Amino acid sequence: MQFWIKTLMFLVFLGIFVFPPQVFGSEPVQKGRGDTSGNASVEQGGPDFDLGDEKSDNLDQDGELDREALYQKLRKQDQGRKKLIADPLEPVNRAVFKFNDKVYVYVFTPVSDTYTVIVPSGLRDKIGNIFYNLGYPQRFVNDLLQFRFSAAAKETGSFLVNTCLGFLGYLDVAQHIESLNNPSPPDNDFGVTLRYWGMGQGFYIVWPVMGPSTLRVSTGMVGDYFVEHYTDPFTYYSSWELSWGFRMEERLNSVPSILNRYNKMKGAALSPYVAVKNGYVQYRQNKLRK
């Protein structure tokens, strides 16, 4: 019994630390306009299927919908379409996807529900603003690596204004300054930088707990980690408890909205695996166009 309790605690601890804020095709909280309440709109990422007038072919002997037959038909239609990304690890990815789903439902959901009761939506937005503001070095470095000097300048201006006048980003003062928000600089990461320098997206990967990714994004996460690590003031502070607690709060604050988007995407699809995969890939492709 103690083993399973320790295992559950480990999953909660691990998940809160590594759960990426952008896993399910949603922008992170930024510029005071983020929605951490979990009520953000979700763009269905799954393919569009045409059933035509053959619905009667999907009925069983009792006249009820034969979900298995319908699923097989939709799967064949999906296979006939142009793939958004190669998925050579699909059997393994599907197994990990099922595992992750159980973790999200039975571990993260109770934690998220408790957190939303304790911390109201408005306060979660403000906390998200602070963490977005502190993520400035990562965005700034990637802007420079992509020669986006105008975006780098806007990021720097917004960071200075919100840090000095907005209580470290709690208030988004910069959004009221037209020169910093017309247009506002796009969110950036090392995965986008690798694409700028010609690296293809590679194949689709589903990581345990962390969820969907691609080879390029997974590689970029390593670069982002080092930038975050060496620009984080807590890295040079002797108290590891404070540093880890700070990172835990950042991850925990993003979990409610991530789970809400994931549940909407999963619930609206006959094939949740395909919907999440296509939604994630489309999200990354849209990010490249900004």
Helices and strands as residue ranges (DSSP letters): H 2-18, G 55-58, H 67-79, H 90-103, I 104-108, H 109-118, H 121-134, H 136-145, H 149-165, G 173-176, H 178-181, H 190-196, E 204-207, E 211-214, H 215-231, G 233-236, H 240-267, H 272-288
